Amino acid sequence: MERPENLIAENFPPLQNDTFLRAARGEECRHVPVWCMRQAGRYLPEFRETRAGQDFFASCRSPEICCELTLQPLRRFPLDAAIIFSDILVIPQALGMEIRMEPGRGPVFPEPLQSPQDLQKLKPTIDVSQDLGYVFRAITLTRHKIEGKVPLIGFTGAPWTLMTYMIEGGGSATMSKAKRWLYQNPTASQKLLQQLTDVIVDYLVGQVAAGAQALQVFESHAGCLGPQQFAEFSLPYLREIAQRVKQKLKSEGMEVVPMIVFAKDAHYALEDLSQSGYEVVGLDWTIRPQEARERTGRKVTLQGNLDPCALYASKENIEKMAKTMVEAFGRRAYIANLGHGLYPDMDPEHVGAFIAAVHKHSEEEEK
Ligand code: 1CP
């Protein structure tokens, strides 16, 4: 059993490597910080061993397992940040939807929302400290056990991305069921998106209270929306989340932590995203670094964006691509990452080569 003080969100060990937080705030750094989306994942043999035979969402409910999985990549690689092991789909689950992890298929909701009437099946409100308190306990424990080595990032799915899973019932190539709602039931869609926004705001504030030192909002399914629908069904909620989370942190006397928005494939909205209240804009690999800089200006930090599949290349080529990427973004106001998460069949050594190359080439530039 954990020592009780490790489950209390105070007296955390002092932070030793603040490179990620400095870069997020646009401050000068000794090297470019780097972390990888899905760095806690199945590409690590130790992850597969810890997860073996355990139900995925049962693992998410165990602070000890979440802590262990979050720390595993840090033991192997000199990463500059950790992201808490959890999943974006814990929110629909907390709202009362049953979810199962099916091997080979991923997360599945056996009874997805089929019509606006089904919104009545969701709990109208939830108490995040009750229904998602297990995530907060995992964050607090991990923040103690990380011993101040690097900052701990908390996260959430954005309302539209959560809505797609709740309606599709799982992953989908077209998102056509969820998009049908936007065209046929715009009012019910806005109602659902607003309900999710309200939960997300409390959930993110609770994560900071528990010890999260930065927050990332994943709008992973932005790409299936066009500019018009993004402006109507995603951006207003992303903005509202940043604004209300910061306001609440301030009014409750907590530190206002940096926030990252990652709207995958939403390059059409880059200008808007850079003015949506987030310190950092995450980029997928389909946009050129120089173009992203020109379109977002100097006010935001950019994060990304090597094609995850580039890690299938030789280590020499990974180093070259990482170098080119760092040079193209420039050292200031930049956090290196991939353009999306690591895949289970990736070689941990190649992940290590990417991280080492970012450090090597971002320090070199100084000379
Ligand atoms: O058994 C397993 O280990 C399953 C694989 C797995 C993992 C490792 C899933 C199922 N979720 C996770 C953890 C996870 N999910 C993290 C952990 C921290 C880290 O990044 O290291 C994070 C941040 C997420 C977030 C998440 N879950 C997103 C947003 C990021 C993204 O990839 O775009 C999404 C879309 C999900 C849904 C999800 N959960 C799992 C899978 C396989 C999927 C995708 C399903 C699909 O769309 O087809």
Residues whose N, C-alpha, C, O or C-beta is under 5 A from the ligand:
A	BS01	1CP	C36 M37 R38 Q39 A40 G41 R42 F56 I83 I84 F85 S86 D87 I88 R105 G106 P107 G171 F218 S220 G341
